[in-house]
Every structure is written in structure tokens, then in C-alpha cells.
Amino acid sequence: MTEPANVAVDWGTSSFRLWLVDRAGNVLAERRSGEGMLAAAKAGFAGVLRSHLAAVEAPADLPVLVCGMAGAKTGWVEAGYVDTPAPLSAVLKQAARVPGEVRDIRILPGIAQRDMKAPDVMRGEETQLLGALGLGAAGEALVCMPGTHSKWVRVKDSIVEHFATFMTGELFSVVSRETILALAVAGADEAEDIASFKAAVKAAFDAPAFAANLLFTARSRQLLFGGTPAAARATLSGTLIGTELAAGLSGSVPKAGITLIASGRLAALYRQAFDALSVNVNPIDADEAVRRGLSMAAAAIWTE
């Protein structure tokens, strides 16, 4: 049986993912839960981690490497930031050790953009970038990382030069639940209306200044011309994503296209959005990227 080399943890705001991995990065066991930073801050980070380590029968001397919000100021131990322009290699060198634990537990830092005109931060995404792009890669990459807070990142020669956060996922949640548009999407099932989604993406991309108006058409079109709740939901989603893409694609786009780091439904949605705009995409699974990044960091930390 393959021996485990370390435990990799992606600890987000609302989610917890843990993998028991061997030296080659192969997953030997996995745990997922809703015990993200917000829940763990109340229950206790150490206790949450121990329960999952016990569930995968991790040896007592096995080291643990964590990325994400556990390293935030309001997390377990503040892991600080690497400032832009940020070499991805610097992320490997600034992991913070959790004090008071017998087991060797390290938390990777995030990346900060200390620009008064465009201040921004990321935690967890830097590890996905590391896993997706690797170290020492030459050339430029424009990376789209969808999520509750989507990130668009420009990387050149393995250095994060600039990035921007878009609250697309969170806005969709609020708009579809807390505004008049909740009436338009009420009763929407799992059915997808790809045509309505792509039309909304293109409309918002072509006229992002009209985003607030385009959102309302999900309701007015339904009232005047009929339409399903699924079509209305697709219009909301497409409008918000199209507005995000208008900003993300406003600069130069590498000839190789966009590197899309995403999983599941978000991966499918964004691929459809880019397809609506005839933009080439190089998809990379987000789970695989973060695991690969954590494995690369673990190898650098514990083979020094």
C-alpha cells in the first residue's frame, strides 16, 4: 500500500476540503464539509482539523499544509501576503507554522495588491495558480477563476503582476433572492436555458454600463412576453457573468486564450459564456489545480 506523504487542505470561507496524498500527489483519502472559516472560527480550527484527520486515519507525525481563509486575519493563524508583483515561488517560502500543535501544520500566504487605485487580495487562488501554471513557465497568461468572488489574474513568467476580484457569484445570490427579480426566478428547476444565458452574456458584454437595466429585463420580458423561471435565471446569470467578462477581457488577451480554472457547474457556465463571445479557453479543473499546488508546496517545504 502507498504510504501517505502529507495532508493537503483547502480551507475556504464556507467550505473545507482535505486530501491524504502520497509523494506523487495521488489522493489516498478525501474529506469535504461545510466547516469553512466561518464555522471553524466558532467550533475551533484545531478541533475541526483533528476530526477529519482521524476520519482518514492520518498518522500522528504526518505534516499538514493548508491554503485559503484559515490563514486570514480572522482565521486560524494569519499567514500574511506576498505583494504583487508576486513570484509564485515566493508563496512556497512564506508558509506560517501553526504554534502550539505537536503536528507540523503550515498555512500558505495569500497575495496582496497594494495599489491605492485597485487594492485587492486573494487567499487560496494563489495555490491554484501554482498548480495550474507551475513554476518557471515563460510567457503570459490571463487566468479566469470563477467563484463567489471571481478572480482575473495576469501572470508573466510565473509572476503575478495584477489581478481583480469580481463579486459575481455573491451578487447573483443576492439579486436572485433579495430583489424584485426573485419573483421572476421563483420555481426555477434544474433545467438550463443556454440560449437565454448566451444572449444575456453577449448583451452585457456589449453594453456593461447597462447591466442594471439588463438585469430588470429578466422580469419585464417575462411579464410582457412570457418565459420560464429558468430563462429568467439564465438572464440574471448571463448578465452578471457578461459584465464580468467585459472587464476581464478589456485588456490584451494572450494568443493562447484564457486559462479557465474552475470545476463543476461554474466550469460549464463560464465555458458557455466564453463560447458566446468566441473566446478560446484552456480549461483546468480547480480541484486538481489546488491539489497539485499544495503538493508542489509540500515538496518544497518538507524536502528542504
Backbone as numpy.savetxt, mean C-alpha at the origin, in Angstrom:
# Nx Ny Nz CAx CAy CAz Cx Cy Cz
12.61 -31.30 6.74 11.78 -30.10 6.74 12.65 -28.84 6.74
12.25 -27.84 5.95 13.00 -26.59 5.86 12.96 -25.85 7.19
14.11 -25.37 7.61 14.19 -24.64 8.87 13.82 -23.17 8.66
13.03 -22.60 9.56 12.70 -21.18 9.45 13.92 -20.31 9.73
14.03 -19.19 9.03 15.16 -18.27 9.22 14.76 -17.04 10.02
13.54 -16.58 9.83 13.06 -15.41 10.57 11.55 -15.28 10.37
10.99 -14.34 11.10 9.57 -14.02 10.97 9.46 -12.63 10.35
8.61 -12.51 9.32 8.39 -11.23 8.65 6.98 -10.75 8.97
6.86 -9.47 9.32 5.57 -8.91 9.72 5.31 -7.59 9.00
4.14 -7.49 8.40 3.68 -6.23 7.83 2.54 -5.75 8.72
2.81 -4.71 9.51 1.87 -4.26 10.54 1.29 -2.91 10.12
0.10 -2.95 9.52 -0.52 -1.73 9.03 -1.38 -1.04 10.08
-2.10 -0.03 9.63 -2.99 0.70 10.54 -4.12 -0.18 11.03
-4.71 -0.95 10.13 -5.86 -1.79 10.48 -5.66 -3.27 10.20
-4.52 -3.65 9.70 -4.29 -5.06 9.37 -2.95 -5.55 9.89
-2.89 -6.85 10.11 -1.67 -7.51 10.60 -1.42 -8.73 9.74
-0.20 -8.85 9.20 0.17 -10.01 8.39 1.53 -10.52 8.85
1.62 -11.81 9.09 2.86 -12.41 9.58 3.19 -13.64 8.74
4.47 -13.78 8.40 4.94 -14.95 7.65 6.16 -15.55 8.34
6.14 -16.85 8.49 7.32 -17.60 8.94 8.04 -18.02 7.66
9.29 -17.57 7.48 9.98 -17.81 6.21 11.33 -18.47 6.41
11.79 -19.18 5.36 13.12 -19.78 5.41 14.12 -18.83 4.76
15.38 -19.27 4.63 16.42 -18.38 4.12 16.20 -17.98 2.67
15.47 -18.80 1.94 15.19 -18.49 0.53 13.96 -17.60 0.39
13.33 -17.27 1.52 12.14 -16.42 1.47 10.86 -17.18 1.26
10.91 -18.50 1.30 9.71 -19.32 1.13 8.84 -19.24 2.38
7.54 -19.17 2.21 6.62 -19.07 3.33 6.33 -20.45 3.90
6.61 -20.61 5.18 6.37 -21.88 5.87 5.05 -21.86 6.64
4.64 -20.67 7.06 3.37 -20.50 7.78 2.96 -19.03 7.66
1.67 -18.78 7.82 1.15 -17.43 7.61 0.02 -17.14 8.59
-0.07 -15.88 9.02 -1.15 -15.43 9.89 -1.63 -14.06 9.41
-2.95 -13.85 9.42 -3.53 -12.56 9.07 -4.63 -12.23 10.07
-4.75 -10.96 10.41 -5.82 -10.55 11.32 -6.08 -9.07 11.16
-7.10 -8.59 11.86 -7.43 -7.17 11.85 -6.76 -6.42 13.00
-5.73 -7.03 13.60 -5.05 -6.41 14.74 -3.94 -5.47 14.27
-4.35 -4.44 13.53 -3.40 -3.44 13.09 -2.97 -2.54 14.23
-2.29 -1.46 13.88 -1.74 -0.56 14.90 -2.82 -0.05 15.84
-3.98 0.32 15.31 -5.03 0.89 16.14 -5.50 -0.09 17.21
-5.69 -1.36 16.81 -6.13 -2.38 17.76 -4.99 -2.80 18.69
-3.78 -2.94 18.13 -2.64 -3.40 18.93 -2.22 -2.37 19.96
-2.43 -1.09 19.67 -2.08 -0.05 20.63 -2.90 -0.19 21.91
-4.12 -0.71 21.78 -4.97 -0.93 22.95 -4.69 -2.27 23.62
-4.51 -3.30 22.80 -4.30 -4.65 23.34 -2.87 -4.88 23.80
-1.91 -4.13 23.22 -0.50 -4.33 23.53 0.20 -5.01 22.36
1.18 -4.34 21.77 1.87 -4.87 20.60 2.57 -6.20 20.91
3.25 -6.25 22.04 4.01 -7.46 22.37 3.09 -8.67 22.50
1.96 -8.48 23.15 1.02 -9.59 23.34 0.42 -10.08 22.03
0.07 -9.13 21.15 -0.48 -9.51 19.84 0.55 -10.32 19.06
1.78 -9.83 19.02 2.83 -10.55 18.28 3.07 -11.93 18.87
3.15 -12.02 20.19 3.42 -13.32 20.83 2.34 -14.34 20.49
1.09 -13.92 20.44 0.00 -14.86 20.15 0.14 -15.44 18.75
0.56 -14.62 17.81 0.71 -15.10 16.43 1.99 -15.94 16.28
3.03 -15.57 17.00 4.26 -16.38 16.97 3.99 -17.77 17.53
3.20 -17.83 18.59 2.85 -19.12 19.17 2.01 -19.95 18.20
1.14 -19.29 17.45 0.26 -20.00 16.52 1.04 -20.66 15.39
2.17 -20.05 14.98 2.99 -20.65 13.91 4.16 -21.44 14.48
4.19 -21.57 15.82 5.23 -22.34 16.51 6.63 -21.85 16.15
6.81 -20.52 16.18 8.11 -19.94 15.89 9.07 -20.23 17.04
10.27 -20.75 16.76 11.26 -20.99 17.82 11.55 -19.72 18.62
11.86 -19.90 19.89 12.03 -18.77 20.80 13.17 -17.84 20.40
14.17 -18.37 19.67 15.32 -17.55 19.30 15.22 -16.99 17.88
14.06 -17.18 17.25 13.92 -16.72 15.87 13.70 -15.21 15.83
14.50 -14.47 15.04 14.33 -13.01 14.98 13.08 -12.62 14.20
12.61 -11.41 14.48 11.40 -10.90 13.83 11.71 -9.54 13.21
11.32 -9.38 11.94 11.49 -8.09 11.27 10.12 -7.56 10.89
9.85 -6.30 11.27 8.54 -5.68 11.10 8.66 -4.45 10.21
7.67 -4.25 9.35 7.56 -2.98 8.62 6.16 -2.43 8.84
5.98 -1.15 8.55 4.64 -0.57 8.65 4.44 0.30 9.87
3.17 0.44 10.27 2.77 1.42 11.27 3.17 1.07 12.70
3.68 -0.13 12.94 4.21 -0.45 14.27 5.40 0.44 14.59
6.02 1.00 13.55 7.17 1.88 13.74 6.83 3.36 13.77
5.53 3.67 13.78 5.11 5.08 13.81 5.25 5.67 15.21
5.12 6.99 15.28 5.21 7.67 16.58 4.17 7.13 17.56
3.00 6.76 17.05 1.93 6.22 17.89 1.91 4.69 17.87
2.97 4.08 17.34 3.04 2.62 17.26 3.76 2.00 18.44
4.47 0.92 18.18 5.16 0.17 19.24 6.45 0.88 19.62
7.35 1.02 18.66 8.61 1.72 18.86 8.82 2.60 17.63
9.07 3.88 17.82 9.25 4.76 16.68 10.54 4.41 15.94
10.40 4.11 14.66 11.55 3.68 13.87 12.13 4.81 13.02
11.55 6.00 13.10 12.10 7.14 12.38 11.87 7.05 10.87
12.57 7.93 10.15 12.43 8.00 8.70 13.78 8.14 8.04
13.84 7.68 6.80 14.93 8.02 5.89 14.41 9.15 5.02
15.14 10.24 4.91 14.66 11.41 4.17 14.95 11.28 2.68
14.01 11.81 1.87 14.24 11.87 0.43 15.27 12.97 0.12
16.07 12.76 -0.93 16.19 11.55 -1.75 16.72 10.38 -0.92
15.95 9.28 -0.92 16.21 8.17 0.00 16.67 6.92 -0.74
17.94 6.54 -0.61 18.37 5.27 -1.19 17.64 4.12 -0.50
17.11 3.19 -1.27 16.42 2.06 -0.65 17.36 1.27 0.25
18.66 1.30 -0.05 19.64 0.59 0.79 19.69 1.17 2.20
19.36 2.47 2.34 19.40 3.11 3.66 18.32 2.57 4.57
17.22 2.08 3.99 16.14 1.50 4.79 16.65 0.29 5.56
17.57 -0.46 4.93 18.10 -1.67 5.57 18.97 -1.35 6.78
19.54 -0.15 6.79 20.56 0.18 7.80 20.00 0.89 9.03
18.72 1.26 9.01 18.19 2.07 10.10 17.06 1.40 10.87
17.04 0.07 10.88 16.01 -0.64 11.62 16.18 -0.40 13.12
15.07 -0.14 13.80 15.09 0.11 15.25 14.81 -1.19 16.00
15.60 -1.47 17.03 15.37 -2.67 17.82 14.37 -2.39 18.94
13.45 -3.31 19.15 12.45 -3.16 20.21 13.10 -3.50 21.54
13.15 -2.54 22.47 13.80 -2.80 23.76 12.95 -3.67 24.67
13.60 -4.33 25.62 12.88 -5.09 26.63 12.36 -6.42 26.18
12.72 -6.87 24.97 12.28 -8.16 24.46 13.46 -9.12 24.37
13.29 -10.33 24.84 14.36 -11.33 24.75 14.63 -11.67 23.29
13.56 -11.79 22.52 13.70 -12.09 21.10 14.20 -10.84 20.38
15.01 -11.01 19.33 15.51 -9.89 18.54 14.40 -9.46 17.57
13.80 -8.30 17.87 12.71 -7.76 17.05 13.14 -6.40 16.52
13.14 -6.24 15.20 13.52 -4.97 14.58 12.36 -4.41 13.77
12.28 -3.08 13.70 11.24 -2.41 12.92 11.92 -1.49 11.91
11.56 -1.66 10.64 12.16 -0.87 9.58 11.63 0.57 9.60
12.45 1.53 9.19 12.00 2.93 9.15 11.12 3.20 7.94
10.41 4.32 7.97 9.66 4.77 6.82 10.50 5.74 6.01
9.85 6.44 5.09 10.53 7.47 4.29 9.75 8.77 4.45
10.48 9.88 4.64 9.86 11.19 4.81 10.30 12.13 3.69
9.37 12.94 3.25 9.64 13.98 2.26 9.49 15.32 2.96
10.61 15.87 3.39 10.58 17.11 4.18 10.64 18.32 3.25
9.56 18.47 2.49 9.41 19.56 1.54 8.20 20.37 1.99
8.40 21.66 2.29 7.31 22.48 2.82 6.13 22.56 1.85
6.41 22.47 0.54 5.34 22.54 -0.45 4.65 21.20 -0.66
5.34 20.10 -0.35 4.76 18.77 -0.56 5.22 17.80 0.51
4.92 18.10 1.80 5.35 17.20 2.87 4.62 15.87 2.76
5.33 14.77 3.01 4.68 13.47 2.88 5.48 12.42 3.65
4.81 11.33 3.97 5.45 10.22 4.68 4.90 8.89 4.17
5.70 7.85 4.31 5.24 6.49 4.02 5.83 5.53 5.05
5.05 4.51 5.38 5.53 3.43 6.25 4.96 2.12 5.70
5.84 1.20 5.39 5.45 -0.09 4.83 5.66 -0.12 3.33
5.29 0.98 2.64 5.46 1.01 1.19 6.93 0.96 0.78
7.82 1.52 1.62 9.24 1.47 1.28 9.74 0.03 1.19
9.15 -0.86 2.01 9.55 -2.27 1.98 9.02 -2.94 0.72
7.82 -2.56 0.28 7.29 -3.07 -0.98 8.15 -2.59 -2.15
8.58 -1.34 -2.10 9.46 -0.84 -3.16 10.75 -1.63 -3.21
11.30 -1.89 -2.04 12.53 -2.66 -1.96 12.36 -4.03 -2.59
11.24 -4.70 -2.27 11.00 -6.03 -2.81 10.66 -6.02 -4.28
9.98 -4.97 -4.75 9.56 -4.91 -6.15 10.69 -4.49 -7.08
11.51 -3.53 -6.64 12.54 -2.97 -7.51 13.93 -3.51 -7.22
14.16 -4.01 -6.00 15.47 -4.51 -5.64 16.46 -3.38 -5.38
17.69 -3.75 -5.17 18.76 -2.78 -4.93 19.67 -2.70 -6.15
20.15 -1.52 -6.42 21.11 -1.36 -7.50 20.50 -1.32 -8.89
19.16 -1.26 -8.97 18.52 -1.22 -10.29 18.73 0.16 -10.92
19.23 0.16 -12.17 19.47 1.42 -12.85 18.20 1.87 -13.58
18.12 3.16 -13.82 16.98 3.69 -14.57 15.90 4.26 -13.68
14.84 4.73 -14.33 13.74 5.38 -13.63 12.51 4.49 -13.56
11.76 4.65 -12.49 10.50 3.92 -12.33 9.46 4.86 -11.73
8.25 4.78 -12.26 7.12 5.50 -11.67 6.20 4.43 -11.12
6.03 4.42 -9.81 5.35 3.34 -9.11 4.02 3.82 -8.56
2.96 3.07 -8.84 1.64 3.33 -8.27 1.34 2.23 -7.27
0.98 2.63 -6.04 0.72 1.68 -4.97 -0.65 1.98 -4.37
-1.71 1.38 -4.94 -3.07 1.66 -4.48 -3.32 1.23 -3.05
-4.27 1.88 -2.41 -4.64 1.51 -1.05 -5.59 2.53 -0.47
-5.85 2.42 0.82 -6.63 3.43 1.51 -6.02 4.80 1.25
-4.68 4.83 1.35 -3.92 6.03 0.99 -2.93 5.60 -0.09
-3.28 5.84 -1.34 -2.43 5.43 -2.45 -1.14 6.26 -2.49
-0.07 5.60 -2.95 1.21 6.29 -3.09 1.65 6.24 -4.56
2.16 7.37 -5.03 2.83 7.44 -6.32 4.27 7.83 -6.05
5.20 7.02 -6.54 6.61 7.18 -6.16 7.49 7.21 -7.40
8.38 8.19 -7.43 9.39 8.25 -8.49 10.72 7.77 -7.93
11.25 6.75 -8.58 12.50 6.14 -8.15 13.51 6.20 -9.29
14.72 6.63 -9.00 15.78 6.65 -10.00 17.03 6.01 -9.42
17.52 5.00 -10.10 18.73 4.29 -9.67 18.64 3.86 -8.21
17.48 3.28 -7.85 17.22 2.75 -6.50 17.16 3.84 -5.43
16.90 5.07 -5.83 16.75 6.18 -4.89 15.34 6.75 -5.03
14.61 6.80 -3.92 13.28 7.41 -3.91 13.47 8.92 -3.95
13.11 9.52 -5.08 13.34 10.96 -5.25 12.15 11.79 -4.80
10.94 11.30 -5.07 9.74 12.07 -4.75 8.55 11.12 -4.67
7.59 11.46 -3.81 6.36 10.65 -3.77 5.20 11.51 -3.31
4.00 11.02 -3.58 2.78 11.74 -3.22 1.72 10.75 -2.75
0.99 11.12 -1.72 -0.07 10.29 -1.15 -1.43 10.83 -1.57
-2.33 9.92 -1.96 -3.69 10.29 -2.36 -4.68 9.50 -1.49
-5.62 10.20 -0.88 -6.56 9.55 0.04 -7.74 8.91 -0.71
-7.46 8.30 -1.83 -8.50 7.79 -2.72 -9.41 6.77 -2.05
-8.81 5.76 -1.43 -9.62 4.71 -0.80 -10.45 5.23 0.35
-9.87 6.09 1.16 -10.60 6.64 2.30 -11.72 7.56 1.84
-11.47 8.35 0.79 -12.51 9.22 0.25 -13.67 8.41 -0.31
-13.37 7.30 -0.99 -14.44 6.45 -1.52 -15.32 5.94 -0.38
-14.69 5.51 0.72 -15.44 5.00 1.86 -16.35 6.07 2.44
-15.81 7.28 2.62 -16.60 8.37 3.21 -17.71 8.82 2.28
-17.37 9.04 1.01 -18.36 9.56 0.05 -19.49 8.56 -0.17
-19.16 7.28 -0.22 -20.19 6.27 -0.51 -21.04 5.93 0.71
-20.63 6.37 1.90 -21.37 6.04 3.12 -21.94 7.25 3.83
-21.29 8.40 3.71 -21.64 9.53 4.56 -22.20 10.73 3.81
-22.47 10.59 2.50 -23.02 11.71 1.73 -24.32 11.28 1.06
-24.92 12.21 0.33 -26.15 11.93 -0.41 -25.96 10.78 -1.40
-24.72 10.55 -1.82 -24.44 9.51 -2.80 -24.60 8.11 -2.22
-24.72 8.01 -0.90 -25.00 6.71 -0.28 -26.33 6.16 -0.79
-27.27 7.06 -1.13 -28.56 6.62 -1.67 -28.40 5.97 -3.04
-27.46 6.48 -3.81 -27.26 5.96 -5.17 -26.65 4.56 -5.17
-25.80 4.28 -4.19 -25.10 2.98 -4.19 -25.77 1.98 -3.25
-26.84 2.38 -2.57 -27.52 1.47 -1.63 -28.01 0.23 -2.37
-27.67 -0.92 -1.82 -28.11 -2.17 -2.42 -27.18 -2.71 -3.50
-26.06 -2.03 -3.74 -25.11 -2.52 -4.74 -24.54 -3.86 -4.29
-24.61 -4.85 -5.17 -24.06 -6.15 -4.83 -22.62 -6.24 -5.32
-22.12 -7.45 -5.48 -20.73 -7.62 -5.90 -20.55 -7.47 -7.41
-21.67 -7.30 -8.13 -21.59 -7.17 -9.59 -20.77 -5.92 -9.96
-19.97 -6.03 -11.00 -19.14 -4.93 -11.46 -19.72 -4.33 -12.74
-19.61 -3.04 -12.88 -20.00 -2.36 -14.11 -18.73 -1.73 -14.68
-18.00 -2.53 -15.43 -16.69 -2.10 -15.93 -16.82 -0.93 -16.89
-17.88 -0.93 -17.71 -18.07 0.15 -18.67 -18.26 1.49 -17.96
-19.09 1.50 -16.92 -19.32 2.74 -16.16 -18.04 3.17 -15.44
-17.30 2.21 -14.92 -16.06 2.52 -14.23 -15.05 3.18 -15.17
-14.83 2.57 -16.33 -13.85 3.11 -17.27 -14.28 4.48 -17.80
-15.58 4.66 -18.03 -16.07 5.95 -18.50 -15.82 7.03 -17.45
-16.02 6.69 -16.18 -15.80 7.65 -15.10 -14.31 7.96 -14.94
-13.46 6.95 -15.09 -12.01 7.16 -15.02 -11.59 8.17 -16.08
-12.03 7.96 -17.30 -11.62 8.84 -18.40 -12.17 10.24 -18.21
-13.42 10.36 -17.78 -14.01 11.69 -17.58 -13.25 12.47 -16.51
-12.90 11.82 -15.41 -12.18 12.49 -14.34 -10.74 12.79 -14.74
-10.13 11.88 -15.49 -8.76 12.11 -15.96 -8.70 13.31 -16.89
-9.70 13.43 -17.76 -9.73 14.54 -18.71 -10.08 15.87 -18.05
-10.85 15.84 -16.96 -11.29 17.08 -16.30 -11.28 16.93 -14.79
-10.09 16.75 -14.19 -10.03 16.51 -12.74 -10.58 17.66 -11.90
-10.58 18.89 -12.46 -11.12 20.02 -11.70 -12.62 19.89 -11.48
-13.28 19.03 -12.28 -14.72 18.83 -12.15 -15.05 17.59 -11.30
-14.09 17.09 -10.54 -14.29 15.85 -9.78 -15.53 15.90 -8.89
-15.72 17.01 -8.17 -16.87 17.10 -7.27 -18.19 17.07 -8.04
-18.19 17.65 -9.23 -19.38 17.62 -10.09 -19.59 16.21 -10.66
-18.52 15.58 -11.10 -18.62 14.24 -11.68 -19.11 13.23 -10.66
-18.73 13.40 -9.41 -19.21 12.51 -8.36 -20.74 12.58 -8.24
-21.27 13.79 -8.32 -22.72 13.95 -8.16 -23.51 13.31 -9.29
-22.88 13.16 -10.47 -23.61 12.53 -11.58 -23.97 11.08 -11.29
-23.31 10.46 -10.32 -23.70 9.10 -9.94 -25.14 9.09 -9.43
-25.55 10.18 -8.79 -26.91 10.32 -8.27 -27.86 10.89 -9.33
-27.46 11.98 -9.97 -28.35 12.65 -10.92 -28.64 11.77 -12.14
-27.63 11.06 -12.63 -27.86 10.17 -13.78 -28.85 9.07 -13.42
-28.71 8.56 -12.21 -29.62 7.49 -11.77 -31.06 8.02 -11.66
-31.23 9.22 -11.14 -32.56 9.80 -10.98 -33.23 10.10 -12.33
-32.45 10.59 -13.28 -33.01 11.05 -14.54 -33.09 9.98 -15.62
-32.12 9.07 -15.60 -32.05 8.10 -16.68 -32.06 6.64 -16.20
-32.17 6.44 -14.91 -32.13 5.08 -14.37 -30.70 4.60 -14.22
-30.55 3.35 -13.89 -29.20 2.82 -13.68 -29.15 2.06 -12.38
-28.23 1.16 -12.29 -28.12 0.28 -11.12 -27.24 0.89 -10.04
-27.41 0.43 -8.81 -26.49 0.85 -7.75 -25.04 0.49 -8.09
-24.85 -0.64 -8.79 -23.49 -1.04 -9.18 -22.87 -0.03 -10.13
-23.69 0.52 -11.04 -23.19 1.55 -11.96 -22.82 2.81 -11.20
-23.63 3.17 -10.22 -23.33 4.36 -9.41 -22.05 4.17 -8.61
-21.89 2.99 -8.03 -20.67 2.71 -7.27 -19.45 2.77 -8.19
-19.59 2.22 -9.40 -18.48 2.24 -10.36 -18.13 3.67 -10.75
-19.14 4.53 -10.84 -18.91 5.94 -11.17 -18.13 6.63 -10.06
-18.51 6.37 -8.81 -17.77 6.96 -7.67 -16.32 6.50 -7.69
-16.13 5.20 -7.79 -14.78 4.64 -7.77 -13.96 5.15 -8.94
-14.53 5.12 -10.13 -13.81 5.56 -11.31 -13.46 7.03 -11.27
-14.37 7.86 -10.75 -14.11 9.30 -10.66 -12.94 9.58 -9.72
-12.92 8.93 -8.57 -11.84 9.17 -7.60 -10.51 8.64 -8.11
-10.53 7.46 -8.71 -9.29 6.88 -9.24 -8.81 7.69 -10.45
-9.74 8.10 -11.31 -9.35 8.91 -12.46 -8.72 10.22 -12.06
-9.23 10.84 -11.00 -8.65 12.08 -10.49 -7.24 11.84 -9.96
-7.07 10.72 -9.26 -5.74 10.36 -8.77 -4.77 10.16 -9.93
-5.21 9.45 -10.96 -4.34 9.18 -12.11 -3.98 10.45 -12.87
-4.90 11.42 -12.89 -4.61 12.68 -13.55 -3.40 13.36 -12.90
-3.31 13.26 -11.59 -2.17 13.84 -10.88 -0.93 12.95 -11.02
-1.12 11.65 -10.84 0.01 10.74 -10.88 0.70 10.69 -12.23
-0.07 10.86 -13.30 0.49 10.79 -14.65 0.79 12.16 -15.24
0.75 13.19 -14.40 0.92 14.56 -14.90 2.35 14.87 -15.31
3.30 14.11 -14.80 4.69 14.31 -15.18 5.11 13.34 -16.26
6.40 13.16 -16.42 6.91 12.22 -17.42 6.65 10.79 -16.98
6.33 9.94 -17.95 6.08 8.52 -17.69 7.18 7.71 -18.37
7.88 6.84 -17.63 8.94 6.03 -18.23 8.41 5.21 -19.42
9.28 4.96 -20.40 8.88 4.19 -21.57 8.36 2.81 -21.20
8.88 2.25 -20.11 8.45 0.92 -19.69 7.05 0.92 -19.09
6.50 2.11 -18.83 5.16 2.21 -18.26 5.18 2.34 -16.75
4.02 2.10 -16.16 3.84 2.25 -14.71 4.08 0.92 -14.01
4.82 0.95 -12.91 4.94 -0.23 -12.06 3.79 -0.19 -11.06
2.91 -1.16 -11.14 1.72 -1.21 -10.28 1.93 -2.28 -9.22
2.03 -1.86 -7.96 2.20 -2.80 -6.85 0.87 -2.88 -6.11
0.15 -3.98 -6.31 -1.20 -4.10 -5.74 -1.60 -5.56 -5.71
-2.63 -5.84 -4.92 -3.16 -7.20 -4.81 -4.68 -7.17 -4.89
-5.26 -8.31 -5.24 -6.70 -8.51 -5.16 -7.51 -7.54 -5.99
-8.62 -7.09 -5.40 -9.57 -6.24 -6.12 -8.95 -4.92 -6.56
-8.10 -4.34 -5.72 -7.47 -3.08 -6.09 -6.58 -3.25 -7.31
-5.88 -4.35 -7.39 -5.02 -4.60 -8.56 -5.87 -4.63 -9.83
-7.01 -5.32 -9.77 -7.88 -5.41 -10.94 -8.46 -4.05 -11.31
-8.91 -3.29 -10.31 -9.48 -1.97 -10.57 -8.49 -1.03 -11.24
-7.28 -0.98 -10.71 -6.29 -0.05 -11.26 -5.81 -0.49 -12.64
-5.75 -1.79 -12.88 -5.39 -2.24 -14.22 -6.47 -1.83 -15.22
-7.73 -1.92 -14.82 -8.81 -1.46 -15.68 -8.73 0.05 -15.92
-8.36 0.79 -14.87 -8.25 2.24 -15.00 -7.13 2.62 -15.97
-5.99 1.98 -15.83 -4.88 2.27 -16.75 -5.23 1.84 -18.17
-5.95 0.74 -18.29 -6.38 0.27 -19.60 -7.30 1.29 -20.27
-8.16 1.91 -19.48 -9.08 2.93 -20.02 -8.31 4.11 -20.61
-7.10 4.35 -20.09 -6.29 5.47 -20.55 -5.18 5.03 -21.50
-5.16 3.72 -21.84 -4.14 3.15 -22.74 -2.73 3.37 -22.21
-2.56 3.17 -20.91 -1.25 3.30 -20.26 -0.71 1.91 -19.94
0.54 1.65 -20.33 1.15 0.34 -20.07 1.45 0.17 -18.59
1.20 -1.04 -18.10 1.38 -1.34 -16.68 2.20 -2.62 -16.50
3.11 -2.56 -15.53 3.88 -3.75 -15.13 3.40 -4.13 -13.73
2.51 -5.13 -13.61 1.92 -5.47 -12.31 2.85 -6.32 -11.44
2.87 -6.01 -10.15 3.62 -6.79 -9.16 2.71 -7.00 -7.96
2.58 -8.24 -7.50 1.72 -8.52 -6.36 2.28 -7.87 -5.09
1.43 -7.14 -4.38 1.87 -6.39 -3.20 2.34 -7.31 -2.08
1.65 -8.43 -1.87 2.06 -9.37 -0.83 3.45 -9.93 -1.12
3.67 -10.31 -2.37 4.98 -10.84 -2.75 6.06 -9.78 -2.59
5.73 -8.54 -2.95 6.71 -7.46 -2.85 7.13 -7.20 -1.41
6.16 -7.16 -0.48 6.52 -6.86 0.91 7.28 -8.03 1.53
6.91 -9.27 1.18 7.65 -10.42 1.71 9.09 -10.43 1.19
9.24 -10.14 -0.10 10.57 -10.11 -0.69 11.40 -9.00 -0.06
10.79 -7.84 0.15 11.51 -6.74 0.78 11.93 -7.05 2.20
11.05 -7.67 2.96 11.39 -8.05 4.33 12.49 -9.10 4.35
12.46 -10.03 3.40 13.51 -11.06 3.34 14.86 -10.44 2.99
14.86 -9.48 2.06 16.11 -8.80 1.71 16.66 -8.03 2.91
15.76 -7.36 3.64 16.21 -6.61 4.81 16.71 -7.54 5.91
16.01 -8.65 6.13 16.44 -9.61 7.15 17.81 -10.17 6.85
18.04 -10.49 5.58 19.36 -11.02 5.19 20.46 -10.00 5.43
20.16 -8.72 5.17 21.15 -7.68 5.38 21.41 -7.44 6.88
20.37 -7.55 7.70 20.51 -7.26 9.13 21.19 -8.40 9.87
20.77 -9.63 9.61 21.25 -10.75 10.42 22.37 -11.56 9.79
22.95 -11.05 8.71 24.15 -11.70 8.17 25.32 -10.74 8.15
25.12 -9.64 8.91 26.21 -8.64 8.98 27.43 -9.24 9.68
